[in-house]
Amino acid sequence: MSEFEIMHLVYLVALLVFVAFSLSPMFRANFWRTIQQLMIWGLIFIGVVVVIGSWDNIRSAALPPQVAYSEDGTIEIPKSYDGHFYVTALVNGAEIDFVVDTGASDLVLSQKDAVSAGFDLETLEFHGRAMTANGEVRTAPVRLDSVALGKFDDKNVRARVNGGDLDISLLGMSYLNRFPTITMTRNQLVLSR
């Protein structure tokens, strides 16, 4: 609800209270009890309005959207409540959660996910550089034996391991370019091969 809508609601409630008191002498006899009951009903009404207005966010948080894989090679990724597109892929046999990031040049693994995929961080050479929203980070180039997303199992995939703090791995353009058709709508990202 916008600030204007909230103020409009407050005005209407105040107007309703004024009209109710003006029309009924019964209200004047039990003034404070009536005020208390009106406030309770007003809070219930506001609570219902807030829940209805936030229902999409509540539903998305309670039931996270599911990625749909079809037999014809289409992957439908619904937008999450936070506005991002998330997908889970098997990287070298390990389940890795990714955020689809069209602003990232490469498939980028967090250090935690790189370890899950079988890499020893001590042996990686972090000589590459990448500019992120949080500044420059060091990266280590790696080759992934396999990246499985739905029915697609890509071999020998080029990727990078982020040398900085990265909460979730990035499914960047070097991997997304394997899909000839990428369609983004308001609430869904569709990858097709």
Backbone as ProteinMPNN parsed JSONL, in Angstrom:
{"seq_chain_A": "MSEFEIMHLVYLVALLVFVAFSLSPMFRANFWRTIQQLMIWGLIFIGVVVVIGSWDNIRSAALPPQVAYSEDGTIEIPKSYDGHFYVTALVNGAEIDFVVDTGASDLVLSQKDAVSAGFDLETLEFHGRAMTANGEVRTAPVRLDSVALGKFDDKNVRARVNGGDLDISLLGMSYLNRFPTITMTRNQLVLSR", "coords_chain_A": {"N_chain_A": [[0.832, -1.171, 0.0], [0.52, 2.201, -0.801], [1.661, 5.345, 0.601], [-0.26, 7.289, 0.219], [-2.593, 5.742, -0.143], [-2.797, 4.583, 2.388], [-3.226, 6.832, 4.014], [-5.654, 7.617, 2.936], [-7.24, 5.471, 3.71], [-7.147, 5.793, 6.517], [-8.478, 8.239, 6.726], [-11.049, 7.496, 5.778], [-11.817, 5.663, 7.764], [-11.863, 7.348, 10.025], [-13.906, 9.092, 9.223], [-16.043, 7.297, 9.108], [-16.263, 6.606, 11.83], [-16.991, 9.106, 12.91], [-19.494, 9.556, 11.641], [-20.901, 7.363, 12.66], [-20.979, 7.957, 15.432], [-22.424, 10.305, 15.392], [-24.951, 9.553, 14.525], [-25.99, 7.787, 16.373], [-27.349, 7.724, 19.534], [-26.83, 5.787, 21.362], [-24.133, 5.221, 21.25], [-23.034, 7.337, 22.627], [-23.67, 6.843, 25.267], [-22.112, 4.65, 26.15], [-19.385, 5.425, 25.684], [-16.456, 4.987, 25.888], [-16.267, 2.216, 25.877], [-17.371, 1.638, 23.401], [-15.505, 2.925, 21.749], [-13.286, 1.309, 22.268], [-14.151, -1.173, 21.184], [-14.507, -0.409, 18.509], [-11.86, 0.177, 17.85], [-10.688, -2.351, 18.065], [-12.063, -3.742, 16.01], [-11.224, -2.145, 13.907], [-8.447, -2.653, 13.882], [-8.517, -5.381, 13.24], [-9.631, -5.196, 10.673], [-7.608, -3.705, 9.337], [-5.505, -5.542, 9.576], [-6.476, -7.66, 7.962], [-6.549, -6.349, 5.471], [-3.791, -5.843, 5.099], [-2.763, -8.486, 4.97], [-4.097, -9.44, 2.665], [-3.076, -7.645, 0.765], [-0.398, -8.361, 0.795], [-0.344, -10.951, -0.027], [0.797, -12.335, -2.283], [3.559, -12.156, -1.773], [3.699, -13.5, 0.691], [2.808, -16.061, -0.051], [4.817, -16.765, -1.912], [7.071, -16.848, -0.262], [6.382, -18.876, 1.529], [5.849, -21.064, -0.139], [8.212, -21.839, -2.11], [8.96, -21.051, -5.53], [8.976, -23.545, -8.116], [11.297, -24.991, -10.362], [10.603, -25.915, -13.695], [11.067, -28.653, -15.776], [10.862, -29.633, -19.066], [10.113, -32.248, -21.454], [10.721, -31.5, -24.044], [13.002, -30.021, -23.948], [12.897, -27.591, -22.68], [13.424, -25.301, -20.088], [11.847, -23.935, -17.43], [12.097, -21.285, -15.356], [10.878, -19.944, -12.529], [10.373, -16.608, -11.239], [11.752, -15.671, -8.167], [10.599, -14.639, -4.882], [12.281, -12.537, -4.211], [12.938, -11.378, -6.561], [14.877, -12.551, -8.145], [16.18, -15.233, -10.243], [16.407, -18.579, -9.523], [18.177, -21.664, -9.665], [18.94, -25.154, -9.447], [21.76, -27.084, -10.089], [23.585, -30.02, -11.108], [26.865, -30.216, -10.415], [29.756, -31.657, -11.289], [28.638, -33.861, -10.062], [27.719, -32.881, -7.626], [25.094, -31.216, -5.911], [24.409, -27.953, -6.659], [23.369, -24.738, -5.855], [22.316, -22.046, -7.846], [22.183, -18.584, -8.796], [20.663, -17.133, -11.515], [22.501, -15.093, -13.534], [22.664, -12.692, -15.704], [24.381, -10.643, -15.946], [26.829, -11.556, -15.279], [29.841, -12.677, -16.658], [30.858, -15.266, -16.689], [30.325, -18.694, -15.591], [30.31, -18.888, -12.217], [31.686, -20.16, -9.313], [31.084, -20.275, -5.825], [33.418, -20.361, -3.086], [32.748, -22.343, -1.241], [30.991, -23.943, -2.76], [32.756, -24.734, -4.75], [34.473, -26.436, -3.356], [32.589, -28.418, -2.728], [32.203, -29.372, -5.294], [34.49, -30.728, -5.715], [36.992, -29.457, -5.804], [40.207, -28.426, -4.62], [40.877, -25.77, -2.714], [43.362, -24.824, -1.97], [45.084, -25.523, -4.006], [44.304, -24.093, -6.183], [44.834, -21.415, -8.507], [44.515, -18.168, -7.961], [44.631, -15.975, -9.964], [43.203, -14.478, -11.736], [41.012, -11.631, -12.362], [38.029, -9.988, -11.388], [35.422, -7.649, -11.784], [33.027, -6.693, -9.511], [29.844, -5.819, -8.026], [30.604, -5.238, -5.488], [33.19, -4.483, -5.706], [36.595, -5.248, -6.768], [37.529, -8.665, -7.244], [39.508, -11.602, -6.794], [39.924, -14.357, -9.018], [39.843, -17.858, -9.831], [40.557, -19.858, -12.58], [38.755, -22.743, -13.675], [37.967, -26.074, -14.845], [34.996, -27.729, -15.29], [33.981, -31.027, -14.909], [31.395, -31.921, -15.447], [28.22, -30.368, -15.951], [25.029, -30.578, -15.052], [21.839, -29.771, -15.962], [18.592, -30.14, -15.673], [17.607, -32.161, -18.358], [19.907, -31.769, -19.719], [23.325, -32.379, -19.992], [26.241, -31.07, -19.732], [29.626, -31.24, -20.713], [33.048, -30.707, -19.672], [33.123, -27.906, -18.88], [33.857, -24.502, -18.84], [34.722, -22.466, -16.08], [34.804, -20.276, -13.186], [36.285, -19.801, -9.966], [35.323, -17.913, -7.28], [37.339, -15.748, -5.455], [36.623, -14.182, -3.351], [34.069, -13.275, -0.923], [31.163, -14.945, -1.58], [27.853, -15.58, -1.62], [26.131, -17.264, -3.065], [26.469, -19.323, -5.92], [27.025, -18.25, -9.34], [25.209, -18.416, -12.312], [26.328, -17.648, -15.126], [26.783, -15.864, -18.297], [28.552, -17.377, -19.946], [27.714, -19.98, -19.622], [24.936, -19.77, -20.042], [24.828, -19.055, -22.724], [24.854, -21.443, -24.057], [22.32, -22.085, -24.556], [20.215, -21.627, -27.195], [17.869, -20.164, -27.207], [16.685, -17.786, -25.064], [14.291, -16.63, -23.0], [12.789, -14.008, -21.309], [10.255, -13.174, -19.158], [7.979, -11.222, -17.189], [7.671, -12.745, -14.843], [9.091, -15.081, -15.207], [11.792, -17.077, -16.441], [12.836, -18.555, -19.359], [14.636, -21.185, -20.68], [15.817, -22.679, -23.616], [16.743, -25.441, -25.683]], "CA_chain_A": [[0.0, 0.0, 0.0], [1.269, 3.451, -0.837], [1.362, 6.262, 1.703], [-1.536, 7.93, -0.113], [-3.677, 4.799, 0.125], [-2.908, 4.43, 3.842], [-3.869, 8.045, 4.523], [-7.042, 7.559, 2.478], [-7.894, 4.499, 4.583], [-7.303, 6.428, 7.829], [-9.543, 9.242, 6.568], [-12.344, 6.817, 5.687], [-12.142, 5.102, 9.082], [-12.239, 8.476, 10.886], [-15.215, 9.546, 8.763], [-17.008, 6.288, 9.535], [-16.441, 6.762, 13.278], [-17.74, 10.35, 13.115], [-20.886, 9.334, 11.23], [-21.512, 6.422, 13.596], [-21.261, 8.662, 16.683], [-23.448, 11.334, 15.155], [-26.26, 8.962, 14.27], [-26.499, 6.888, 17.402], [-27.191, 8.16, 20.926], [-26.332, 4.641, 22.117], [-22.68, 5.331, 21.314], [-22.671, 8.347, 23.622], [-23.852, 6.28, 26.604], [-20.962, 3.785, 26.451], [-18.397, 6.005, 24.774], [-15.134, 4.349, 25.898], [-16.424, 0.807, 25.465], [-17.585, 1.675, 21.955], [-14.211, 3.256, 21.142], [-12.455, 0.112, 22.372], [-14.625, -2.154, 20.209], [-14.19, 0.099, 17.17], [-10.419, 0.023, 17.618], [-10.436, -3.778, 17.827], [-12.525, -4.055, 14.654], [-10.345, -1.428, 12.979], [-7.195, -3.411, 13.774], [-8.815, -6.601, 12.48], [-9.792, -4.784, 9.277], [-6.284, -3.354, 8.803], [-4.762, -6.794, 9.446], [-6.975, -8.371, 6.776], [-6.091, -5.603, 4.292], [-2.351, -6.073, 4.951], [-2.562, -9.868, 4.507], [-4.537, -9.525, 1.266], [-2.131, -6.892, -0.053], [0.907, -9.025, 0.788], [-0.556, -12.382, -0.229], [1.759, -12.904, -3.23], [4.841, -12.294, -1.084], [3.557, -14.545, 1.704], [2.745, -17.341, -0.754], [6.124, -17.049, -2.496], [8.001, -17.202, 0.804], [5.969, -20.15, 2.117], [5.961, -22.088, -1.171], [9.136, -21.325, -3.116], [8.63, -21.501, -6.878], [9.702, -24.724, -8.575], [11.754, -24.999, -11.75], [9.923, -26.956, -14.481], [11.855, -29.196, -16.878], [9.978, -30.353, -19.978], [10.769, -33.224, -22.326], [11.157, -30.887, -25.304], [14.238, -29.283, -23.744], [12.622, -26.264, -22.142], [13.557, -25.151, -18.64], [11.099, -22.755, -16.994], [12.567, -20.882, -14.034], [10.027, -18.85, -12.035], [11.024, -15.559, -10.451], [11.599, -15.826, -6.73], [10.001, -13.478, -4.214], [13.244, -11.436, -4.141], [13.148, -10.839, -7.904], [15.929, -13.276, -8.849], [15.857, -16.554, -10.777], [17.291, -19.563, -8.902], [18.112, -23.007, -10.23], [19.919, -26.084, -8.884], [22.392, -27.921, -11.114], [24.581, -30.976, -10.625], [28.202, -29.845, -10.885], [30.64, -32.773, -10.926], [27.867, -34.754, -9.204], [27.262, -32.203, -6.406], [23.995, -30.266, -6.109], [24.843, -26.571, -6.428], [22.344, -23.72, -6.104], [22.798, -20.908, -8.622], [21.311, -17.497, -9.204], [20.914, -16.83, -12.924], [23.039, -13.729, -13.553], [23.029, -12.311, -17.075], [25.446, -9.647, -15.853], [28.097, -12.252, -15.033], [30.391, -13.226, -17.902], [31.163, -16.687, -16.566], [29.77, -19.496, -14.518], [31.2, -18.595, -11.09], [31.401, -20.946, -8.118], [31.562, -19.785, -4.529], [34.46, -21.258, -2.576], [32.075, -23.499, -0.622], [30.494, -24.808, -3.831], [33.921, -25.306, -5.436], [34.888, -27.578, -2.536], [31.567, -29.456, -2.94], [32.386, -29.917, -6.643], [35.709, -31.527, -5.736], [38.214, -28.673, -5.977], [40.988, -28.079, -3.439], [41.133, -24.33, -2.818], [44.796, -24.566, -1.785], [45.821, -25.753, -5.262], [43.81, -23.197, -7.235], [45.605, -20.188, -8.715], [43.611, -17.026, -8.038], [45.352, -14.903, -10.656], [42.26, -13.688, -12.527], [40.326, -10.542, -11.661], [36.664, -9.699, -11.844], [34.787, -6.496, -11.138], [31.68, -6.989, -9.029], [29.186, -4.672, -7.394], [31.323, -4.974, -4.24], [34.589, -4.188, -6.0], [37.384, -6.251, -7.488], [37.831, -9.927, -6.559], [40.389, -12.544, -7.497], [39.238, -15.571, -9.467], [40.674, -18.972, -10.293], [39.893, -20.594, -13.66], [38.636, -24.195, -13.499], [37.154, -26.815, -15.812], [34.057, -28.624, -14.621], [33.784, -32.257, -15.684], [30.02, -31.936, -15.944], [27.182, -29.502, -15.381], [23.748, -31.145, -15.47], [20.684, -28.921, -15.685], [17.493, -30.85, -16.324], [18.071, -33.281, -19.183], [21.154, -31.382, -20.367], [24.537, -32.702, -19.238], [27.352, -30.487, -20.475], [30.939, -31.715, -20.267], [34.22, -29.847, -19.832], [32.581, -26.547, -18.843], [34.759, -23.488, -18.289], [34.12, -21.725, -14.963], [35.74, -19.58, -12.299], [36.006, -19.85, -8.537], [35.436, -16.573, -6.716], [38.251, -15.699, -4.316], [36.027, -13.377, -2.28], [32.842, -13.793, -0.312], [30.051, -15.085, -2.517], [26.862, -16.405, -0.925], [25.55, -18.256, -3.966], [27.167, -19.371, -7.204], [26.385, -17.493, -10.418], [25.071, -19.053, -13.616], [26.55, -16.506, -16.002], [26.551, -15.948, -19.741], [29.319, -18.43, -20.616], [26.874, -21.173, -19.625], [23.627, -19.461, -20.63], [24.96, -19.009, -24.185], [24.64, -22.792, -24.593], [20.896, -22.15, -24.893], [19.963, -20.71, -28.304], [16.722, -19.308, -26.924], [16.493, -17.367, -23.672], [13.148, -15.724, -22.974], [12.486, -13.526, -19.968], [9.019, -12.43, -18.974], [7.946, -10.566, -15.882], [7.746, -13.685, -13.723], [9.645, -16.373, -15.602], [12.908, -17.152, -17.376], [12.715, -19.822, -20.082], [15.819, -21.584, -21.441], [15.44, -23.747, -24.567], [17.738, -25.978, -26.626]], "C_chain_A": [[0.883, 1.243, 0.0], [0.862, 4.325, 0.348], [0.017, 6.952, 1.476], [-2.712, 7.015, 0.216], [-3.889, 4.607, 1.627], [-3.62, 5.642, 4.444], [-5.349, 8.085, 4.124], [-7.841, 6.607, 3.364], [-8.138, 5.099, 5.97], [-8.433, 7.454, 7.786], [-10.92, 8.58, 6.552], [-12.769, 6.223, 7.023], [-12.585, 6.22, 10.026], [-13.622, 9.001, 10.512], [-16.311, 8.583, 9.21], [-17.292, 6.406, 11.031], [-17.279, 8.004, 13.571], [-19.22, 10.162, 12.785], [-21.589, 8.414, 12.218], [-21.873, 7.104, 14.91], [-22.368, 9.694, 16.517], [-24.84, 10.738, 15.073], [-26.82, 8.166, 15.438], [-26.263, 7.429, 18.809], [-26.661, 7.029, 21.809], [-24.812, 4.722, 22.273], [-22.255, 6.29, 22.425], [-22.764, 7.787, 25.048], [-22.646, 5.445, 27.033], [-19.769, 4.196, 25.59], [-17.082, 5.212, 24.741], [-15.211, 2.876, 25.488], [-16.601, 0.729, 23.948], [-16.279, 1.979, 21.224], [-13.305, 2.026, 21.141], [-12.869, -0.93, 21.325], [-14.33, -1.705, 18.779], [-12.708, -0.056, 16.847], [-10.07, -1.438, 17.337], [-10.854, -4.153, 16.407], [-11.674, -3.346, 13.601], [-9.026, -2.153, 12.779], [-7.398, -4.712, 13.0], [-8.927, -6.271, 10.995], [-8.44, -4.461, 8.639], [-5.437, -4.608, 8.614], [-5.175, -7.583, 8.216], [-6.499, -7.68, 5.504], [-4.605, -5.849, 4.041], [-2.08, -7.482, 4.424], [-2.968, -10.007, 3.046], [-3.548, -8.812, 0.354], [-0.778, -7.562, -0.186], [0.808, -10.501, 0.427], [0.458, -13.003, -1.186], [3.114, -13.113, -2.572], [4.796, -13.402, -0.04], [3.566, -15.916, 1.04], [4.104, -17.723, -1.33], [7.129, -17.473, -1.438], [7.666, -18.57, 1.397], [6.131, -21.307, 1.134], [6.901, -21.581, -2.259], [8.797, -21.874, -4.499], [9.532, -22.653, -7.316], [10.079, -24.585, -10.044], [11.069, -26.161, -12.461], [10.807, -27.35, -15.658], [10.916, -29.983, -17.78], [10.796, -31.275, -20.877], [11.303, -32.604, -23.612], [12.415, -30.032, -25.145], [14.048, -27.871, -23.231], [12.745, -26.299, -20.622], [12.87, -23.844, -18.267], [11.474, -22.45, -15.55], [11.704, -19.72, -13.549], [10.836, -17.845, -11.22], [10.731, -15.797, -8.979], [11.015, -14.555, -6.126], [10.95, -12.285, -4.146], [13.602, -10.868, -5.513], [14.22, -11.541, -8.709], [15.4, -14.616, -9.361], [16.878, -17.54, -10.221], [17.083, -20.928, -9.547], [19.196, -23.857, -9.557], [20.435, -26.967, -10.006], [23.32, -28.913, -10.423], [25.92, -30.598, -11.248], [29.165, -30.901, -10.368], [29.949, -33.705, -9.926], [27.335, -34.122, -7.93], [26.135, -31.233, -6.743], [24.455, -28.874, -5.701], [23.68, -25.642, -6.77], [22.987, -22.53, -6.802], [21.735, -19.83, -8.672], [21.669, -17.232, -10.66], [21.299, -15.358, -12.996], [23.507, -13.388, -14.961], [24.094, -11.221, -17.088], [26.801, -10.256, -15.57], [28.575, -12.879, -16.339], [30.511, -14.739, -17.848], [30.262, -17.381, -15.555], [30.765, -19.347, -13.372], [30.746, -19.402, -9.882], [31.877, -20.206, -6.877], [32.624, -20.766, -4.044], [33.848, -22.512, -1.961], [31.593, -24.478, -1.692], [31.638, -25.442, -4.617], [34.437, -26.525, -4.674], [33.898, -28.725, -2.717], [31.734, -30.129, -4.296], [33.719, -30.645, -6.788], [37.006, -30.759, -5.928], [38.865, -28.402, -4.624], [41.39, -26.615, -3.579], [42.619, -23.999, -2.694], [45.578, -24.713, -3.087], [45.365, -24.841, -6.397], [44.66, -21.93, -7.301], [44.641, -19.028, -8.951], [44.343, -15.845, -8.673], [44.443, -14.065, -11.551], [41.617, -12.601, -11.677], [38.931, -10.378, -12.244], [36.152, -8.495, -11.071], [33.356, -6.884, -10.764], [31.073, -5.716, -8.449], [29.902, -4.278, -6.104], [32.798, -4.673, -4.464], [35.277, -5.343, -6.708], [37.622, -7.485, -6.622], [38.78, -10.736, -7.426], [39.58, -13.779, -7.873], [40.255, -16.61, -9.912], [39.927, -19.699, -11.403], [39.885, -22.092, -13.364], [37.861, -24.771, -14.68], [36.292, -27.789, -15.033], [33.851, -29.847, -15.501], [32.38, -32.306, -16.263], [29.163, -30.919, -15.197], [25.866, -30.03, -15.933], [22.624, -30.238, -14.991], [19.514, -29.532, -16.439], [18.045, -32.022, -17.109], [19.4, -32.981, -19.879], [22.333, -31.685, -19.451], [25.726, -32.239, -20.064], [28.672, -30.914, -19.856], [31.992, -30.641, -20.496], [33.822, -28.365, -19.901], [33.579, -25.608, -18.161], [34.022, -22.711, -17.196], [35.218, -21.006, -14.189], [35.299, -19.804, -10.855], [36.281, -18.458, -7.99], [36.339, -16.618, -5.486], [37.709, -14.897, -3.148], [34.815, -14.058, -1.685], [31.729, -13.79, -1.348], [29.068, -16.051, -1.877], [26.338, -17.543, -1.785], [26.28, -18.183, -5.296], [26.335, -18.701, -8.291], [26.358, -18.309, -11.7], [25.121, -17.927, -14.643], [26.431, -16.844, -17.475], [27.361, -17.034, -20.44], [28.541, -19.74, -20.635], [25.534, -20.908, -20.303], [23.678, -19.413, -22.153], [24.845, -20.386, -24.832], [23.174, -22.997, -24.983], [20.615, -21.143, -26.003], [18.807, -19.748, -28.042], [16.629, -19.065, -25.421], [15.383, -16.326, -23.689], [12.875, -15.315, -21.535], [11.175, -12.748, -20.005], [9.057, -11.828, -17.575], [8.185, -11.534, -14.729], [8.435, -14.998, -14.045], [10.807, -16.193, -16.572], [12.83, -18.526, -18.028], [13.979, -20.032, -20.903], [15.423, -22.744, -22.338], [16.631, -24.129, -25.418], [17.03, -26.897, -27.579]], "O_chain_A": [[1.875, 1.311, 0.725], [-0.147, 4.075, 1.007], [-0.747, 7.171, 2.416], [-3.709, 7.458, 0.786], [-5.024, 4.484, 2.086], [-4.509, 5.494, 5.283], [-6.191, 8.54, 4.898], [-8.981, 6.898, 3.726], [-9.219, 4.932, 6.534], [-9.249, 7.525, 8.705], [-11.844, 9.038, 7.224], [-13.946, 6.271, 7.378], [-13.569, 6.065, 10.749], [-14.422, 9.319, 11.391], [-17.382, 9.011, 9.641], [-18.446, 6.314, 11.449], [-18.187, 7.952, 14.401], [-20.091, 10.562, 13.558], [-22.742, 8.653, 12.576], [-22.952, 6.864, 15.453], [-23.159, 9.912, 17.434], [-25.808, 11.361, 15.51], [-28.021, 7.9, 15.478], [-25.118, 7.578, 19.235], [-26.107, 7.282, 22.879], [-24.27, 4.337, 23.309], [-21.237, 6.076, 23.082], [-22.02, 8.212, 25.932], [-22.212, 5.539, 28.181], [-19.218, 3.378, 24.853], [-16.642, 4.805, 23.665], [-14.31, 2.363, 24.824], [-16.039, -0.151, 23.296], [-15.98, 1.365, 20.2], [-12.64, 1.734, 20.147], [-12.011, -1.504, 20.655], [-13.948, -2.517, 17.935], [-12.341, -0.378, 15.717], [-9.247, -1.725, 16.467], [-10.098, -4.803, 15.684], [-11.433, -3.893, 12.525], [-8.535, -2.263, 11.656], [-6.548, -5.099, 12.198], [-8.378, -6.984, 10.155], [-8.162, -4.898, 7.522], [-4.73, -4.734, 7.615], [-4.324, -8.116, 7.503], [-6.088, -8.349, 4.555], [-4.198, -6.045, 2.896], [-1.256, -7.656, 3.526], [-2.25, -10.632, 2.266], [-3.216, -9.321, -0.717], [-0.08, -7.353, -1.178], [1.789, -11.231, 0.565], [0.94, -14.105, -0.922], [3.753, -14.143, -2.789], [5.755, -14.162, 0.097], [4.247, -16.829, 1.506], [4.503, -18.885, -1.248], [7.95, -18.358, -1.681], [8.568, -19.338, 1.731], [6.508, -22.409, 1.532], [6.454, -20.963, -3.225], [8.393, -23.03, -4.627], [10.7, -22.723, -6.934], [9.286, -24.122, -10.863], [10.961, -27.257, -11.911], [11.242, -26.501, -16.436], [10.242, -30.902, -17.316], [12.004, -31.104, -21.037], [12.242, -33.131, -24.208], [12.849, -29.388, -26.1], [14.953, -27.043, -23.339], [12.237, -27.205, -19.962], [13.262, -22.773, -18.731], [11.21, -23.238, -14.642], [11.788, -18.622, -14.099], [11.842, -18.187, -10.598], [9.597, -16.089, -8.598], [10.948, -13.519, -6.787], [10.499, -11.145, -4.038], [14.457, -9.99, -5.624], [14.461, -11.166, -9.857], [14.325, -15.071, -8.969], [18.08, -17.365, -10.42], [15.97, -21.296, -9.923], [20.237, -23.341, -9.15], [19.657, -27.53, -10.778], [23.78, -28.68, -9.305], [26.084, -30.657, -12.467], [29.369, -31.03, -9.161], [30.601, -34.271, -9.048], [26.569, -34.761, -7.209], [26.206, -30.514, -7.74], [24.839, -28.641, -4.555], [23.083, -25.748, -7.842], [24.056, -22.064, -6.408], [20.539, -20.115, -8.6], [22.846, -17.119, -11.001], [20.539, -14.484, -12.58], [24.612, -13.752, -15.362], [24.649, -10.913, -18.143], [27.817, -9.562, -15.614], [27.803, -13.534, -17.04], [30.29, -15.419, -18.85], [29.546, -16.747, -14.781], [31.946, -19.65, -13.54], [29.585, -19.342, -9.476], [32.942, -19.588, -6.88], [32.711, -21.885, -4.548], [34.368, -23.613, -2.14], [31.762, -25.69, -1.556], [31.507, -26.567, -5.1], [34.796, -27.532, -5.284], [34.308, -29.879, -2.846], [31.443, -31.316, -4.441], [34.043, -31.13, -7.873], [38.039, -31.374, -6.193], [38.186, -28.18, -3.622], [42.163, -26.266, -4.471], [43.082, -23.003, -3.251], [46.627, -24.089, -3.25], [45.982, -24.825, -7.462], [45.143, -21.438, -6.281], [44.029, -18.924, -10.014], [44.635, -14.848, -8.012], [44.877, -13.038, -12.074], [41.666, -12.638, -10.448], [38.698, -10.6, -13.432], [36.408, -8.34, -9.877], [32.582, -7.344, -11.603], [31.722, -4.671, -8.395], [29.824, -3.128, -5.673], [33.571, -4.614, -3.508], [34.636, -6.281, -7.182], [37.883, -7.374, -5.424], [38.836, -10.562, -8.643], [38.674, -14.192, -7.149], [41.372, -16.284, -10.314], [38.786, -20.118, -11.204], [40.868, -22.645, -12.87], [37.19, -24.048, -15.415], [36.789, -28.572, -14.223], [33.578, -29.723, -16.695], [32.187, -32.681, -17.419], [29.348, -30.651, -14.01], [25.611, -29.943, -17.134], [22.472, -29.972, -13.799], [19.438, -29.461, -17.665], [18.857, -32.792, -16.596], [19.955, -33.847, -20.554], [22.341, -31.298, -18.282], [26.164, -32.931, -20.982], [28.82, -30.947, -18.634], [31.862, -29.79, -21.376], [34.148, -27.667, -20.861], [34.071, -25.879, -17.066], [32.858, -22.345, -17.356], [36.402, -21.119, -14.505], [34.115, -19.973, -10.563], [37.352, -17.895, -8.216], [36.128, -17.429, -4.584], [38.283, -14.931, -2.059], [34.565, -15.242, -1.907], [31.4, -12.75, -1.919], [29.405, -17.207, -1.62], [26.126, -18.653, -1.298], [26.663, -17.102, -5.743], [25.114, -18.595, -8.185], [27.387, -18.837, -12.122], [24.099, -17.332, -14.986], [26.036, -17.947, -17.853], [26.9, -17.573, -21.447], [28.69, -20.531, -21.566], [25.053, -21.747, -21.064], [22.677, -19.7, -22.81], [24.748, -20.475, -26.056], [22.835, -23.969, -25.658], [20.755, -19.939, -25.793], [18.772, -18.646, -28.591], [16.513, -19.996, -24.624], [15.515, -15.273, -24.313], [12.745, -16.162, -20.651], [11.011, -11.8, -20.773], [10.063, -11.926, -16.873], [8.833, -11.178, -13.744], [8.377, -15.936, -13.25], [10.81, -15.288, -17.406], [12.764, -19.543, -17.338], [14.356, -19.185, -21.712], [14.772, -23.686, -21.888], [17.424, -23.281, -25.827], [17.661, -27.47, -28.467]]}, "name": "protein", "num_of_chains": 1, "seq": "MSEFEIMHLVYLVALLVFVAFSLSPMFRANFWRTIQQLMIWGLIFIGVVVVIGSWDNIRSAALPPQVAYSEDGTIEIPKSYDGHFYVTALVNGAEIDFVVDTGASDLVLSQKDAVSAGFDLETLEFHGRAMTANGEVRTAPVRLDSVALGKFDDKNVRARVNGGDLDISLLGMSYLNRFPTITMTRNQLVLSR"}
